[in-house]
Amino acid sequence: MDFAGSFRGLIVGLLSGAGCLLVCRPAQAQSTPVILISIDTLRADHLSGYGYRRIRTPNIDSFAENGAIFTAISSQIPLTLPSHTSLFTSMYPFATRVEENTERVPAGLVTLASILRSRGYKTAAFIGASLLDRRYGLDQGFDFYDSPFHLGSPVAENPNVRVRRDGALVARSAEQWLNANRGQPVFAFVHLYDLHTPYTRPASARPTVAGYDAELEYVDRVLGRFRQALVKQGWWDRSLVVLLADHGESLEEHGESSHGYFIYASTLWVPLLMHWPAAAAGHPSRVAEPGGLIDVAPTILAALSIPAPPSFQGRNLLARQEAAAREVYGESLYPHDAFRWAPLRSLREGDFKFIEAPRPELYNLRDDPREQVNLVRKNSAQARELRIQLGRLLARYASRQAAPVRDASPESAAALRSLGYLSAGAEPLSDESSADPKDRLAEYRLYDNALAALYAERSETALSIFRRIVAADSGNVSALYYLGECYLKAAKPDAALREWETALAVDPADAPAAEAIGEVWLERQDYAQARYYFERALAAAGSDYTAEFKLGVVEERLGLRDQAMRHLERACELLPESAECRRQLDALETKAK
């Protein structure tokens, strides 16, 4: 397949589809509508278009009609917000420094949306879960950002009501906006979250299908109706429509139930389908060269004859000269950030994939797509070369961004838990002596089960499991923190304080433990003690809404009005949506008059 010739044919087709009769300037291709659909947590190998046979996904598969199916695309990180950040910025997660959910996308980054808006496009996003809420900064470049979650109090009878919404509602909102903007050059981003844990069985599910696949059949029906709407409204034939996933789902492969911990193909391999406008010609129908989600934005811009900005680190997936040298990067910092175990990073080149870990791994994905046979000893030269290339990639794109600002508000923490995520904040990378996540899988699964029990209000079960974990691993500060929370729920605050103090003894920079202790002293109206621990939390976390806000509260009660004002102002800057922060600041300003 001549990819360079195919790409030229695609551009010619797009130009002719723009309606030119004599001489066409490249700018006219830029009016081609772009519709980008992200199905959160979709494994490529669960689509019938990729060979799956247990269920059929004809509607999703149809997005490759008059288009291309890409068979070797990987996510750069198996977490929702960081993956979408890399998708829109075409930057590696370690370059944006958005490597955990609830971290803020740095202001001023160049995104696919901001580029298209600068070219005259109307831009809109329709979001399926609060993990991509506007408070995290992914709305940069969008004229309209539909994320109606408005996180409020963390205590709610049904938290799913305010942290996720049904894909049918997301698609309907997108349809209405597209219908209102006919005749405009548009970029629409549609994010569906139905496949994400916790799974709920759709009412229309077949009796023989359950769990993940039942949700997938539902999503397929939603997208079938959405595609019909695109056809009916006249968008389908003239639009570049891109369908992909931000990451996959492990479904117990390699011992992982969901995603975020390991970086095997089960969570990194994602589908990518591109539907070209009807007038486009000469495009490939199947692309087998490896690539990443980081390459999607440059590919879209190339199809529109728009040059990629210097900040983009991905490459055009249809450029033959770039395909030969393409390296595909992956990472997970979650084992380190949550447990202080080793981070995981990977690099794929051709058929080989190397995973950097205390016990490194090397796989031949052509012969061993499920990554069962570690070749690192048998093929040490290949592993060594990929390790060197990985180091060069990390050095080449080393971040120039400041440390990430994390939304540590109770509302965001509750949203994470209700969506099935375990809370983790970025930690400075430790030395190479950290434990290998593979060796701590049993402990991680226990921790996962304990946390699920805690937030299902089975506190006694959670308490028992966390005590087992801490007895076996006294250095697991996350388990110590949640053991303290179990004791607090059991009305044993002194026992909770003991566990949190132990966590601080293990890691003096453990901000969650310091904040929790501060909360207890605040409740007991010992404001001096509370202030001490909130200051410790702030010193450890850097930018932390909860620590700033609570410091403002306790300092106001200690009569330290100037200091209180400073911390409350900073808290309101970090979380402008917080009505509670604004009320406290307004009340303090009124008193100061």
Backbone hydrogen bonds, N-H to C=O, Kabsch-Sander energy under -0.5 kcal/mol:
donor,donor_aa,acceptor,acceptor_aa,energy
3,F,1,M,-1.2
6,S,2,D,-2.5
7,F,3,F,-2.6
8,R,4,A,-2.1
9,G,5,G,-2.3
10,L,6,S,-2.2
11,I,7,F,-2.3
12,V,8,R,-2.4
13,G,9,G,-2.6
14,L,10,L,-2.6
15,L,11,I,-2.6
16,S,12,V,-2.6
17,G,13,G,-2.2
18,A,14,L,-0.7
18,A,15,L,-0.9
19,G,16,S,-1.4
20,C,15,L,-0.9
28,Q,25,R,-2.0
29,A,26,P,-1.6
30,Q,26,P,-0.5
30,Q,27,A,-1.1
31,S,28,Q,-1.3
32,T,29,A,-1.7
34,V,186,V,-2.6
35,I,240,L,-2.4
36,L,188,A,-3.0
37,I,35,I,-0.5
37,I,242,V,-3.4
38,S,190,V,-3.0
39,I,37,I,-0.5
39,I,244,L,-2.8
40,D,38,S,-0.9
40,D,192,L,-2.8
42,L,39,I,-1.3
43,R,41,T,-0.6
44,A,269,W,-1.0
46,H,43,R,-1.2
47,L,44,A,-1.6
50,Y,47,L,-1.6
51,G,48,S,-1.6
52,Y,47,L,-2.0
61,D,57,T,-2.4
62,S,58,P,-1.5
63,F,60,I,-1.7
64,A,61,D,-1.9
65,E,62,S,-1.7
67,G,64,A,-1.3
68,A,274,M,-2.7
69,I,285,S,-1.6
70,F,272,L,-2.8
71,T,69,I,-0.6
71,T,287,V,-2.4
73,I,270,V,-0.6
74,S,291,G,-2.0
75,S,268,L,-3.1
79,L,77,I,-1.5
83,S,79,L,-2.2
84,H,80,T,-2.3
85,T,81,L,-2.2
86,S,82,P,-2.1
87,L,83,S,-2.2
88,F,84,H,-2.4
89,T,85,T,-2.3
90,S,86,S,-1.8
95,A,92,Y,-1.3
96,T,92,Y,-2.1
97,R,93,P,-2.1
98,V,93,P,-0.6
99,E,97,R,-1.0
103,E,100,E,-1.3
104,R,405,V,-3.5
105,V,136,Y,-3.2
109,L,106,P,-1.1
112,L,88,F,-1.9
115,I,111,T,-2.3
116,L,112,L,-2.2
117,R,113,A,-2.4
118,S,114,S,-1.8
119,R,115,I,-0.8
119,R,116,L,-0.6
120,G,117,R,-1.7
121,Y,116,L,-2.4
122,K,185,P,-3.0
124,A,187,F,-2.3
125,A,144,F,-2.2
126,F,189,F,-2.5
127,I,146,D,-2.5
130,S,163,V,-3.0
132,L,129,A,-1.7
133,D,130,S,-2.1
136,Y,133,D,-2.2
137,G,134,R,-1.9
138,L,133,D,-0.5
140,Q,137,G,-1.0
142,F,139,D,-2.2
143,D,123,T,-1.0
144,F,123,T,-1.6
146,D,125,A,-3.2
146,D,144,F,-0.5
147,S,145,Y,-1.3
149,F,147,S,-2.0
150,H,147,S,-0.6
156,A,154,P,-0.8
161,V,158,N,-1.6
162,R,159,P,-1.2
163,V,159,P,-0.7
164,R,160,N,-1.5
165,R,128,G,-2.3
169,L,166,D,-0.7
170,V,166,D,-1.8
171,A,167,G,-2.9
172,R,168,A,-2.1
173,S,169,L,-2.1
174,A,170,V,-2.0
175,E,171,A,-2.6
176,Q,172,R,-2.3
177,W,173,S,-2.0
178,L,174,A,-2.7
179,N,175,E,-2.6
180,A,176,Q,-1.7
181,N,177,W,-0.7
181,N,178,L,-0.8
182,R,179,N,-0.8
184,Q,181,N,-1.8
186,V,184,Q,-0.6
187,F,122,K,-2.7
188,A,34,V,-2.3
189,F,124,A,-2.5
190,V,36,L,-2.9
191,H,126,F,-2.9
192,L,38,S,-2.8
192,L,190,V,-0.5
196,H,193,Y,-1.8
205,A,202,P,-1.8
209,V,206,R,-1.7
213,D,210,A,-0.8
214,A,210,A,-0.9
215,E,211,G,-2.0
216,L,212,Y,-2.2
217,E,213,D,-2.3
218,Y,214,A,-1.6
219,V,215,E,-2.5
220,D,216,L,-2.4
221,R,217,E,-1.7
222,V,218,Y,-2.3
223,L,219,V,-2.6
224,G,220,D,-1.7
225,R,221,R,-2.1
226,F,222,V,-2.1
227,R,223,L,-2.5
228,Q,224,G,-2.0
229,A,225,R,-2.0
230,L,226,F,-2.1
231,V,227,R,-2.4
232,K,228,Q,-2.8
233,Q,229,A,-2.5
234,G,230,L,-0.5
234,G,231,V,-1.0
235,W,230,L,-2.1
236,W,230,L,-1.5
238,R,235,W,-0.8
239,S,235,W,-0.9
239,S,236,W,-0.9
240,L,33,P,-3.0
241,V,239,S,-0.7
241,V,275,H,-2.1
242,V,35,I,-3.0
242,V,240,L,-0.5
243,L,273,L,-2.9
244,L,37,I,-2.4
245,A,271,P,-0.9
248,G,267,T,-2.5
249,E,266,S,-1.1
250,S,258,S,-4.0
251,L,257,S,-1.2
252,E,256,E,-2.1
253,E,250,S,-1.9
255,G,252,E,-1.8
256,E,253,E,-1.8
267,T,264,Y,-1.6
268,L,264,Y,-1.6
269,W,265,A,-2.3
270,V,73,I,-2.5
272,L,70,F,-0.7
273,L,243,L,-2.9
274,M,68,A,-2.7
275,H,241,V,-3.2
276,W,66,N,-2.2
276,W,274,M,-0.6
278,A,237,D,-4.0
280,A,277,P,-1.8
281,A,9,G,-0.8
287,V,69,I,-2.2
291,G,72,A,-2.1
293,L,74,S,-1.9
295,D,292,G,-1.9
296,V,293,L,-1.5
297,A,293,L,-0.6
299,T,295,D,-1.5
300,I,296,V,-2.4
301,L,297,A,-2.4
302,A,298,P,-2.2
303,A,299,T,-2.0
304,L,300,I,-1.1
305,S,302,A,-1.3
306,I,301,L,-3.0
312,F,309,P,-1.5
313,Q,90,S,-4.2
314,G,90,S,-0.7
317,L,295,D,-0.5
319,A,316,N,-1.3
320,R,318,L,-0.8
322,E,319,A,-1.1
323,A,319,A,-1.6
324,A,320,R,-1.1
325,A,322,E,-0.6
326,R,323,A,-1.1
328,V,348,R,-2.5
329,Y,327,E,-0.5
330,G,346,S,-1.9
331,E,76,Q,-1.3
332,S,344,L,-2.6
336,H,333,L,-0.5
337,D,333,L,-3.1
338,A,334,Y,-2.7
339,F,335,P,-1.4
340,R,336,H,-2.3
341,W,335,P,-1.9
342,A,435,A,-3.0
344,L,332,S,-2.6
345,R,356,E,-1.2
346,S,330,G,-3.1
347,L,354,F,-2.2
348,R,328,V,-2.9
349,E,352,F,-2.6
352,F,349,E,-1.6
353,K,363,Y,-2.3
354,F,347,L,-2.8
355,I,361,E,-2.8
356,E,345,R,-3.5
356,E,354,F,-0.5
357,A,355,I,-0.6
361,E,355,I,-2.1
363,Y,353,K,-2.4
365,L,351,D,-3.2
365,L,363,Y,-0.8
368,D,364,N,-2.6
371,E,368,D,-2.0
374,N,372,Q,-0.7
375,L,362,L,-3.3
375,L,373,V,-0.6
379,N,375,L,-3.0
380,S,377,R,-0.8
383,A,379,N,-1.9
384,R,380,S,-2.6
385,E,381,A,-2.3
386,L,382,Q,-2.3
387,R,383,A,-2.3
388,I,384,R,-2.0
389,Q,385,E,-2.2
390,L,386,L,-2.5
391,G,387,R,-2.2
392,R,388,I,-2.1
393,L,389,Q,-2.4
394,L,390,L,-2.4
395,A,391,G,-2.0
396,R,392,R,-2.8
397,Y,393,L,-2.1
398,A,395,A,-1.1
406,R,404,P,-0.6
406,R,543,S,-0.9
407,D,102,T,-3.2
408,A,406,R,-1.3
413,A,409,S,-2.2
414,A,410,P,-2.6
415,A,411,E,-2.2
416,L,412,S,-2.5
417,R,413,A,-2.1
418,S,414,A,-2.4
419,L,415,A,-1.3
420,G,417,R,-1.5
421,Y,416,L,-2.6
425,G,337,D,-0.5
434,S,431,D,-1.3
439,D,436,D,-1.3
440,R,436,D,-0.8
440,R,437,P,-0.7
441,L,438,K,-0.9
444,Y,440,R,-2.6
445,R,441,L,-2.7
446,L,442,A,-2.0
447,Y,443,E,-2.5
448,D,444,Y,-2.8
449,N,445,R,-2.4
450,A,446,L,-2.6
451,L,447,Y,-2.6
452,A,448,D,-2.2
453,A,449,N,-2.2
454,L,450,A,-2.3
455,Y,451,L,-2.2
456,A,452,A,-0.5
456,A,453,A,-0.7
457,E,454,L,-1.1
458,R,453,A,-3.0
459,S,457,E,-0.7
462,A,458,R,-2.2
463,L,459,S,-3.0
464,S,460,E,-2.2
465,I,461,T,-2.2
466,F,462,A,-2.8
467,R,463,L,-2.1
468,R,464,S,-1.6
469,I,465,I,-2.3
470,V,466,F,-2.6
471,A,467,R,-2.2
472,A,468,R,-1.6
473,D,469,I,-2.4
476,N,473,D,-1.6
477,V,475,G,-1.5
480,L,476,N,-2.1
481,Y,477,V,-2.4
482,Y,478,S,-2.2
483,L,479,A,-2.3
484,G,480,L,-2.1
485,E,481,Y,-1.7
486,C,482,Y,-2.3
487,Y,483,L,-2.1
488,L,484,G,-2.2
489,K,485,E,-2.5
490,A,486,C,-1.5
491,A,488,L,-1.8
492,K,487,Y,-2.6
496,A,492,K,-1.9
497,L,493,P,-2.7
498,R,494,D,-1.9
499,E,495,A,-1.8
500,W,496,A,-2.4
501,E,497,L,-2.6
502,T,498,R,-1.8
503,A,499,E,-2.1
504,L,500,W,-2.0
505,A,501,E,-1.8
506,V,502,T,-2.0
507,D,503,A,-2.8
510,D,507,D,-2.0
511,A,509,A,-1.3
514,A,510,D,-1.8
515,E,511,A,-2.7
516,A,512,P,-2.3
517,I,513,A,-2.3
518,G,514,A,-2.3
519,E,515,E,-2.3
520,V,516,A,-1.7
521,W,517,I,-2.2
522,L,518,G,-2.3
523,E,519,E,-2.5
524,R,520,V,-1.8
525,Q,522,L,-1.4
526,D,521,W,-2.6
527,Y,525,Q,-1.2
530,A,526,D,-2.4
531,R,527,Y,-2.6
532,Y,528,A,-1.9
533,Y,529,Q,-1.9
534,F,530,A,-2.4
535,E,531,R,-2.3
536,R,532,Y,-1.7
537,A,533,Y,-2.3
538,L,534,F,-2.4
539,A,535,E,-2.4
540,A,536,R,-1.8
541,A,537,A,-2.7
542,G,538,L,-2.4
543,S,541,A,-1.6
544,D,542,G,-0.6
545,Y,406,R,-0.6
548,E,544,D,-2.3
549,F,545,Y,-3.1
550,K,546,T,-2.8
551,L,547,A,-2.1
552,G,548,E,-2.0
553,V,549,F,-2.0
554,V,550,K,-2.7
555,E,551,L,-2.5
556,E,552,G,-1.8
557,R,553,V,-1.6
558,L,554,V,-1.3
559,G,556,E,-1.0
560,L,555,E,-2.9
561,R,559,G,-1.4
564,A,560,L,-2.5
565,M,561,R,-2.6
566,R,562,D,-2.1
567,H,563,Q,-2.3
568,L,564,A,-2.6
569,E,565,M,-2.5
570,R,566,R,-2.0
571,A,567,H,-2.4
572,C,568,L,-2.5
573,E,569,E,-1.6
574,L,570,R,-2.2
575,L,571,A,-2.0
578,S,575,L,-2.1
579,A,577,E,-0.8
582,R,578,S,-1.8
583,R,579,A,-2.3
584,Q,580,E,-2.2
585,L,581,C,-2.5
586,D,582,R,-2.7
587,A,583,R,-2.4
588,L,584,Q,-2.1
589,E,585,L,-2.5
590,T,586,D,-2.2
591,K,587,A,-1.9
592,A,588,L,-1.7
593,K,589,E,-0.7
593,K,590,T,-0.8
